[in-house]
Amino acid sequence: MTIKTLLLATSLGVSAAIWLSTARLAAQSILPVPAPTPGVPVPETGPAVQITMGDGTGVNLKLRGRHSRRVRLRPAQRVTILLQYDRSWSGVILDAAALDGGKVSFPGNRNLIDASGKAVFQFSDAQKPGLYRIALNCGGIVSTLQF
């Protein structure tokens, strides 16, 4: 074995040993994520929802936990969504985003909850059948409408 080969083998061995010890330290410093507590109910945090279709028919539901039940829409239908929060939420900003296509728009670009606890916006779903979700974030409480 030549000196060059011996030096190369030694440096590769030292590099591997340093890498392994660094990987072990990194693995030890990562704390495991605790499992969710079974049987703990998700609190009812969302607003009451009134969905009015373009033909005047409507659906009322209550957001419980994080997701609404699915509401059936016809393709390319535009709906008006009224969210009723507690009056104490007056002035809080409501963020609404279409996650799977479609378009969310606030009348007059006002996405604040009014003095009566209401917020209104329109949703136009996309052209293709499928699941369309609208993520709602109001004061850090996140929930999802499903169509």
Rosetta constraint file for C-alpha pairs under 8 A:
AtomPair CA 1 CA 5 HARMONIC 6.39 0.50
AtomPair CA 1 CA 6 HARMONIC 6.62 0.50
AtomPair CA 2 CA 6 HARMONIC 6.21 0.50
AtomPair CA 3 CA 7 HARMONIC 6.03 0.50
AtomPair CA 4 CA 8 HARMONIC 6.08 0.50
AtomPair CA 5 CA 9 HARMONIC 6.08 0.50
AtomPair CA 6 CA 10 HARMONIC 6.11 0.50
AtomPair CA 7 CA 11 HARMONIC 6.09 0.50
AtomPair CA 8 CA 12 HARMONIC 6.11 0.50
AtomPair CA 9 CA 13 HARMONIC 6.12 0.50
AtomPair CA 10 CA 14 HARMONIC 6.17 0.50
AtomPair CA 11 CA 15 HARMONIC 6.06 0.50
AtomPair CA 12 CA 16 HARMONIC 6.11 0.50
AtomPair CA 13 CA 17 HARMONIC 6.19 0.50
AtomPair CA 14 CA 18 HARMONIC 6.21 0.50
AtomPair CA 15 CA 19 HARMONIC 6.13 0.50
AtomPair CA 16 CA 20 HARMONIC 6.11 0.50
AtomPair CA 17 CA 21 HARMONIC 6.20 0.50
AtomPair CA 18 CA 22 HARMONIC 6.12 0.50
AtomPair CA 19 CA 23 HARMONIC 6.13 0.50
AtomPair CA 20 CA 24 HARMONIC 6.18 0.50
AtomPair CA 21 CA 25 HARMONIC 6.25 0.50
AtomPair CA 22 CA 26 HARMONIC 6.18 0.50
AtomPair CA 23 CA 27 HARMONIC 6.13 0.50
AtomPair CA 24 CA 28 HARMONIC 6.21 0.50
AtomPair CA 25 CA 29 HARMONIC 6.28 0.50
AtomPair CA 26 CA 30 HARMONIC 6.60 0.50
AtomPair CA 42 CA 64 HARMONIC 7.87 0.50
AtomPair CA 42 CA 65 HARMONIC 5.37 0.50
AtomPair CA 43 CA 64 HARMONIC 7.27 0.50
AtomPair CA 43 CA 65 HARMONIC 5.73 0.50
AtomPair CA 44 CA 63 HARMONIC 7.28 0.50
AtomPair CA 44 CA 64 HARMONIC 4.73 0.50
AtomPair CA 44 CA 65 HARMONIC 5.17 0.50
AtomPair CA 45 CA 63 HARMONIC 7.23 0.50
AtomPair CA 45 CA 64 HARMONIC 6.33 0.50
AtomPair CA 45 CA 65 HARMONIC 5.97 0.50
AtomPair CA 45 CA 141 HARMONIC 7.27 0.50
AtomPair CA 46 CA 62 HARMONIC 7.01 0.50
AtomPair CA 46 CA 63 HARMONIC 4.62 0.50
AtomPair CA 46 CA 64 HARMONIC 5.85 0.50
AtomPair CA 46 CA 65 HARMONIC 6.68 0.50
AtomPair CA 46 CA 66 HARMONIC 7.55 0.50
AtomPair CA 46 CA 85 HARMONIC 7.72 0.50
AtomPair CA 46 CA 141 HARMONIC 7.64 0.50
AtomPair CA 46 CA 143 HARMONIC 6.68 0.50
AtomPair CA 47 CA 62 HARMONIC 6.21 0.50
AtomPair CA 47 CA 63 HARMONIC 5.73 0.50
AtomPair CA 47 CA 83 HARMONIC 5.88 0.50
AtomPair CA 47 CA 84 HARMONIC 5.32 0.50
AtomPair CA 47 CA 85 HARMONIC 4.96 0.50
AtomPair CA 47 CA 86 HARMONIC 7.87 0.50
AtomPair CA 48 CA 60 HARMONIC 7.53 0.50
AtomPair CA 48 CA 61 HARMONIC 6.06 0.50
AtomPair CA 48 CA 62 HARMONIC 4.44 0.50
AtomPair CA 48 CA 63 HARMONIC 6.26 0.50
AtomPair CA 48 CA 83 HARMONIC 5.81 0.50
AtomPair CA 48 CA 84 HARMONIC 5.09 0.50
AtomPair CA 48 CA 85 HARMONIC 6.85 0.50
AtomPair CA 49 CA 60 HARMONIC 5.66 0.50
AtomPair CA 49 CA 61 HARMONIC 5.22 0.50
AtomPair CA 49 CA 62 HARMONIC 5.78 0.50
AtomPair CA 49 CA 63 HARMONIC 7.15 0.50
AtomPair CA 49 CA 81 HARMONIC 6.92 0.50
AtomPair CA 49 CA 82 HARMONIC 5.77 0.50
AtomPair CA 49 CA 83 HARMONIC 4.78 0.50
AtomPair CA 49 CA 84 HARMONIC 6.38 0.50
AtomPair CA 50 CA 58 HARMONIC 6.98 0.50
AtomPair CA 50 CA 59 HARMONIC 5.85 0.50
AtomPair CA 50 CA 60 HARMONIC 4.53 0.50
AtomPair CA 50 CA 61 HARMONIC 6.59 0.50
AtomPair CA 50 CA 81 HARMONIC 5.82 0.50
AtomPair CA 50 CA 82 HARMONIC 5.09 0.50
AtomPair CA 50 CA 83 HARMONIC 6.58 0.50
AtomPair CA 51 CA 58 HARMONIC 5.37 0.50
AtomPair CA 51 CA 59 HARMONIC 5.11 0.50
AtomPair CA 51 CA 60 HARMONIC 6.30 0.50
AtomPair CA 51 CA 79 HARMONIC 6.59 0.50
AtomPair CA 51 CA 80 HARMONIC 5.81 0.50
AtomPair CA 51 CA 81 HARMONIC 4.62 0.50
AtomPair CA 51 CA 82 HARMONIC 6.43 0.50
AtomPair CA 52 CA 56 HARMONIC 6.05 0.50
AtomPair CA 52 CA 57 HARMONIC 5.86 0.50
AtomPair CA 52 CA 58 HARMONIC 4.28 0.50
AtomPair CA 52 CA 59 HARMONIC 6.62 0.50
AtomPair CA 52 CA 79 HARMONIC 5.58 0.50
AtomPair CA 52 CA 80 HARMONIC 5.17 0.50
AtomPair CA 52 CA 81 HARMONIC 6.45 0.50
AtomPair CA 53 CA 57 HARMONIC 5.40 0.50
AtomPair CA 53 CA 58 HARMONIC 5.75 0.50
AtomPair CA 53 CA 77 HARMONIC 7.53 0.50
AtomPair CA 53 CA 78 HARMONIC 6.72 0.50
AtomPair CA 53 CA 79 HARMONIC 4.68 0.50
AtomPair CA 53 CA 80 HARMONIC 6.67 0.50
AtomPair CA 54 CA 77 HARMONIC 6.78 0.50
AtomPair CA 54 CA 78 HARMONIC 5.91 0.50
AtomPair CA 54 CA 79 HARMONIC 5.84 0.50
AtomPair CA 54 CA 80 HARMONIC 7.97 0.50
AtomPair CA 59 CA 71 HARMONIC 7.86 0.50
AtomPair CA 61 CA 68 HARMONIC 7.70 0.50
AtomPair CA 62 CA 68 HARMONIC 7.26 0.50
AtomPair CA 63 CA 67 HARMONIC 6.49 0.50
AtomPair CA 63 CA 68 HARMONIC 5.19 0.50
AtomPair CA 63 CA 143 HARMONIC 7.43 0.50
AtomPair CA 63 CA 145 HARMONIC 7.96 0.50
AtomPair CA 64 CA 68 HARMONIC 6.71 0.50
AtomPair CA 65 CA 143 HARMONIC 7.10 0.50
AtomPair CA 66 CA 142 HARMONIC 6.68 0.50
AtomPair CA 66 CA 143 HARMONIC 4.31 0.50
AtomPair CA 66 CA 144 HARMONIC 5.95 0.50
AtomPair CA 67 CA 143 HARMONIC 5.72 0.50
AtomPair CA 67 CA 144 HARMONIC 4.73 0.50
AtomPair CA 67 CA 145 HARMONIC 6.10 0.50
AtomPair CA 67 CA 146 HARMONIC 7.20 0.50
AtomPair CA 68 CA 143 HARMONIC 7.89 0.50
AtomPair CA 68 CA 144 HARMONIC 6.24 0.50
AtomPair CA 68 CA 145 HARMONIC 5.12 0.50
AtomPair CA 68 CA 146 HARMONIC 6.01 0.50
AtomPair CA 69 CA 145 HARMONIC 7.54 0.50
AtomPair CA 69 CA 146 HARMONIC 6.49 0.50
AtomPair CA 70 CA 145 HARMONIC 7.46 0.50
AtomPair CA 70 CA 146 HARMONIC 4.78 0.50
AtomPair CA 70 CA 147 HARMONIC 5.11 0.50
AtomPair CA 71 CA 146 HARMONIC 6.35 0.50
AtomPair CA 71 CA 147 HARMONIC 4.72 0.50
AtomPair CA 72 CA 147 HARMONIC 5.65 0.50
AtomPair CA 73 CA 77 HARMONIC 6.55 0.50
AtomPair CA 73 CA 125 HARMONIC 8.00 0.50
AtomPair CA 73 CA 147 HARMONIC 6.48 0.50
AtomPair CA 75 CA 125 HARMONIC 6.69 0.50
AtomPair CA 75 CA 126 HARMONIC 6.67 0.50
AtomPair CA 75 CA 127 HARMONIC 5.29 0.50
AtomPair CA 75 CA 128 HARMONIC 6.41 0.50
AtomPair CA 75 CA 129 HARMONIC 6.44 0.50
AtomPair CA 76 CA 124 HARMONIC 6.35 0.50
AtomPair CA 76 CA 125 HARMONIC 5.37 0.50
AtomPair CA 76 CA 126 HARMONIC 5.63 0.50
AtomPair CA 76 CA 127 HARMONIC 5.12 0.50
AtomPair CA 77 CA 124 HARMONIC 5.81 0.50
AtomPair CA 77 CA 125 HARMONIC 6.04 0.50
AtomPair CA 78 CA 122 HARMONIC 6.87 0.50
AtomPair CA 78 CA 123 HARMONIC 5.68 0.50
AtomPair CA 78 CA 124 HARMONIC 4.29 0.50
AtomPair CA 78 CA 125 HARMONIC 6.70 0.50
AtomPair CA 79 CA 122 HARMONIC 5.60 0.50
AtomPair CA 79 CA 123 HARMONIC 5.40 0.50
AtomPair CA 79 CA 124 HARMONIC 6.46 0.50
AtomPair CA 80 CA 120 HARMONIC 7.09 0.50
AtomPair CA 80 CA 121 HARMONIC 5.90 0.50
AtomPair CA 80 CA 122 HARMONIC 4.45 0.50
AtomPair CA 80 CA 123 HARMONIC 6.51 0.50
AtomPair CA 81 CA 120 HARMONIC 5.64 0.50
AtomPair CA 81 CA 121 HARMONIC 5.43 0.50
AtomPair CA 81 CA 122 HARMONIC 5.91 0.50
AtomPair CA 81 CA 123 HARMONIC 7.45 0.50
AtomPair CA 82 CA 118 HARMONIC 6.79 0.50
AtomPair CA 82 CA 119 HARMONIC 5.82 0.50
AtomPair CA 82 CA 120 HARMONIC 4.54 0.50
AtomPair CA 82 CA 121 HARMONIC 6.78 0.50
AtomPair CA 83 CA 118 HARMONIC 5.57 0.50
AtomPair CA 83 CA 119 HARMONIC 5.20 0.50
AtomPair CA 83 CA 120 HARMONIC 6.32 0.50
AtomPair CA 84 CA 117 HARMONIC 5.65 0.50
AtomPair CA 84 CA 118 HARMONIC 4.65 0.50
AtomPair CA 84 CA 119 HARMONIC 6.73 0.50
AtomPair CA 85 CA 89 HARMONIC 6.50 0.50
AtomPair CA 85 CA 113 HARMONIC 7.88 0.50
AtomPair CA 85 CA 117 HARMONIC 4.76 0.50
AtomPair CA 85 CA 118 HARMONIC 6.05 0.50
AtomPair CA 86 CA 90 HARMONIC 7.91 0.50
AtomPair CA 86 CA 116 HARMONIC 7.85 0.50
AtomPair CA 86 CA 117 HARMONIC 5.33 0.50
AtomPair CA 87 CA 115 HARMONIC 6.40 0.50
AtomPair CA 87 CA 116 HARMONIC 5.33 0.50
AtomPair CA 87 CA 117 HARMONIC 4.28 0.50
AtomPair CA 88 CA 117 HARMONIC 7.13 0.50
AtomPair CA 89 CA 113 HARMONIC 6.64 0.50
AtomPair CA 89 CA 117 HARMONIC 6.01 0.50
AtomPair CA 90 CA 112 HARMONIC 7.59 0.50
AtomPair CA 90 CA 113 HARMONIC 5.06 0.50
AtomPair CA 90 CA 114 HARMONIC 5.20 0.50
AtomPair CA 90 CA 115 HARMONIC 4.92 0.50
AtomPair CA 90 CA 116 HARMONIC 6.92 0.50
AtomPair CA 90 CA 117 HARMONIC 5.42 0.50
AtomPair CA 91 CA 112 HARMONIC 5.54 0.50
AtomPair CA 91 CA 113 HARMONIC 5.21 0.50
AtomPair CA 91 CA 114 HARMONIC 6.07 0.50
AtomPair CA 91 CA 115 HARMONIC 7.14 0.50
AtomPair CA 92 CA 112 HARMONIC 5.61 0.50
AtomPair CA 92 CA 113 HARMONIC 5.57 0.50
AtomPair CA 92 CA 138 HARMONIC 6.94 0.50
AtomPair CA 92 CA 139 HARMONIC 6.52 0.50
AtomPair CA 93 CA 111 HARMONIC 5.87 0.50
AtomPair CA 93 CA 112 HARMONIC 4.52 0.50
AtomPair CA 93 CA 113 HARMONIC 6.44 0.50
AtomPair CA 93 CA 138 HARMONIC 6.23 0.50
AtomPair CA 93 CA 139 HARMONIC 7.06 0.50
AtomPair CA 94 CA 111 HARMONIC 5.37 0.50
AtomPair CA 94 CA 112 HARMONIC 5.76 0.50
AtomPair CA 94 CA 113 HARMONIC 6.86 0.50
AtomPair CA 94 CA 119 HARMONIC 7.72 0.50
AtomPair CA 94 CA 136 HARMONIC 6.98 0.50
AtomPair CA 94 CA 137 HARMONIC 5.90 0.50
AtomPair CA 94 CA 138 HARMONIC 4.73 0.50
AtomPair CA 94 CA 139 HARMONIC 7.50 0.50
AtomPair CA 95 CA 111 HARMONIC 6.95 0.50
AtomPair CA 95 CA 135 HARMONIC 7.88 0.50
AtomPair CA 95 CA 136 HARMONIC 5.72 0.50
AtomPair CA 95 CA 137 HARMONIC 5.08 0.50
AtomPair CA 95 CA 138 HARMONIC 6.39 0.50
AtomPair CA 96 CA 104 HARMONIC 6.90 0.50
AtomPair CA 96 CA 134 HARMONIC 6.36 0.50
AtomPair CA 96 CA 135 HARMONIC 5.52 0.50
AtomPair CA 96 CA 136 HARMONIC 4.63 0.50
AtomPair CA 96 CA 137 HARMONIC 6.52 0.50
AtomPair CA 97 CA 103 HARMONIC 7.96 0.50
AtomPair CA 97 CA 104 HARMONIC 6.38 0.50
AtomPair CA 97 CA 134 HARMONIC 5.40 0.50
AtomPair CA 97 CA 135 HARMONIC 5.24 0.50
AtomPair CA 97 CA 136 HARMONIC 6.82 0.50
AtomPair CA 98 CA 102 HARMONIC 6.08 0.50
AtomPair CA 98 CA 103 HARMONIC 6.06 0.50
AtomPair CA 98 CA 104 HARMONIC 6.18 0.50
AtomPair CA 98 CA 132 HARMONIC 7.37 0.50
AtomPair CA 98 CA 133 HARMONIC 5.99 0.50
AtomPair CA 98 CA 134 HARMONIC 4.53 0.50
AtomPair CA 98 CA 135 HARMONIC 6.52 0.50
AtomPair CA 99 CA 132 HARMONIC 6.94 0.50
AtomPair CA 99 CA 133 HARMONIC 5.48 0.50
AtomPair CA 99 CA 134 HARMONIC 5.84 0.50
AtomPair CA 99 CA 135 HARMONIC 6.78 0.50
AtomPair CA 100 CA 131 HARMONIC 7.31 0.50
AtomPair CA 100 CA 132 HARMONIC 5.15 0.50
AtomPair CA 100 CA 133 HARMONIC 6.05 0.50
AtomPair CA 101 CA 125 HARMONIC 6.88 0.50
AtomPair CA 101 CA 126 HARMONIC 5.75 0.50
AtomPair CA 101 CA 132 HARMONIC 6.76 0.50
AtomPair CA 102 CA 123 HARMONIC 6.95 0.50
AtomPair CA 102 CA 124 HARMONIC 5.34 0.50
AtomPair CA 102 CA 125 HARMONIC 4.18 0.50
AtomPair CA 102 CA 126 HARMONIC 4.49 0.50
AtomPair CA 102 CA 132 HARMONIC 7.62 0.50
AtomPair CA 103 CA 122 HARMONIC 8.00 0.50
AtomPair CA 103 CA 123 HARMONIC 5.53 0.50
AtomPair CA 103 CA 124 HARMONIC 5.20 0.50
AtomPair CA 103 CA 125 HARMONIC 6.55 0.50
AtomPair CA 103 CA 126 HARMONIC 7.84 0.50
AtomPair CA 104 CA 121 HARMONIC 6.91 0.50
AtomPair CA 104 CA 122 HARMONIC 5.72 0.50
AtomPair CA 104 CA 123 HARMONIC 4.65 0.50
AtomPair CA 104 CA 124 HARMONIC 6.77 0.50
AtomPair CA 105 CA 109 HARMONIC 7.35 0.50
AtomPair CA 105 CA 121 HARMONIC 5.68 0.50
AtomPair CA 105 CA 122 HARMONIC 5.27 0.50
AtomPair CA 105 CA 123 HARMONIC 6.56 0.50
AtomPair CA 106 CA 110 HARMONIC 5.84 0.50
AtomPair CA 106 CA 111 HARMONIC 6.11 0.50
AtomPair CA 106 CA 120 HARMONIC 6.74 0.50
AtomPair CA 106 CA 121 HARMONIC 4.48 0.50
AtomPair CA 106 CA 122 HARMONIC 6.34 0.50
AtomPair CA 107 CA 120 HARMONIC 7.44 0.50
AtomPair CA 107 CA 121 HARMONIC 6.35 0.50
AtomPair CA 107 CA 122 HARMONIC 7.75 0.50
AtomPair CA 111 CA 119 HARMONIC 6.97 0.50
AtomPair CA 111 CA 120 HARMONIC 7.84 0.50
AtomPair CA 111 CA 121 HARMONIC 7.98 0.50
AtomPair CA 112 CA 119 HARMONIC 6.56 0.50
AtomPair CA 113 CA 117 HARMONIC 5.57 0.50
AtomPair CA 113 CA 118 HARMONIC 5.34 0.50
AtomPair CA 113 CA 119 HARMONIC 4.88 0.50
AtomPair CA 114 CA 118 HARMONIC 5.41 0.50
AtomPair CA 114 CA 119 HARMONIC 6.45 0.50
AtomPair CA 125 CA 132 HARMONIC 7.21 0.50
AtomPair CA 131 CA 146 HARMONIC 6.91 0.50
AtomPair CA 131 CA 147 HARMONIC 5.77 0.50
AtomPair CA 132 CA 146 HARMONIC 5.85 0.50
AtomPair CA 132 CA 147 HARMONIC 5.03 0.50
AtomPair CA 133 CA 144 HARMONIC 6.36 0.50
AtomPair CA 133 CA 145 HARMONIC 5.55 0.50
AtomPair CA 133 CA 146 HARMONIC 4.58 0.50
AtomPair CA 133 CA 147 HARMONIC 6.22 0.50
AtomPair CA 134 CA 144 HARMONIC 5.49 0.50
AtomPair CA 134 CA 145 HARMONIC 5.09 0.50
AtomPair CA 134 CA 146 HARMONIC 6.59 0.50
AtomPair CA 135 CA 142 HARMONIC 7.07 0.50
AtomPair CA 135 CA 143 HARMONIC 6.02 0.50
AtomPair CA 135 CA 144 HARMONIC 4.59 0.50
AtomPair CA 135 CA 145 HARMONIC 6.63 0.50
AtomPair CA 136 CA 141 HARMONIC 7.94 0.50
AtomPair CA 136 CA 142 HARMONIC 5.54 0.50
AtomPair CA 136 CA 143 HARMONIC 5.24 0.50
AtomPair CA 136 CA 144 HARMONIC 5.81 0.50
AtomPair CA 136 CA 145 HARMONIC 7.65 0.50
AtomPair CA 137 CA 141 HARMONIC 5.58 0.50
AtomPair CA 137 CA 142 HARMONIC 4.48 0.50
AtomPair CA 137 CA 143 HARMONIC 6.65 0.50
AtomPair CA 138 CA 142 HARMONIC 6.57 0.50
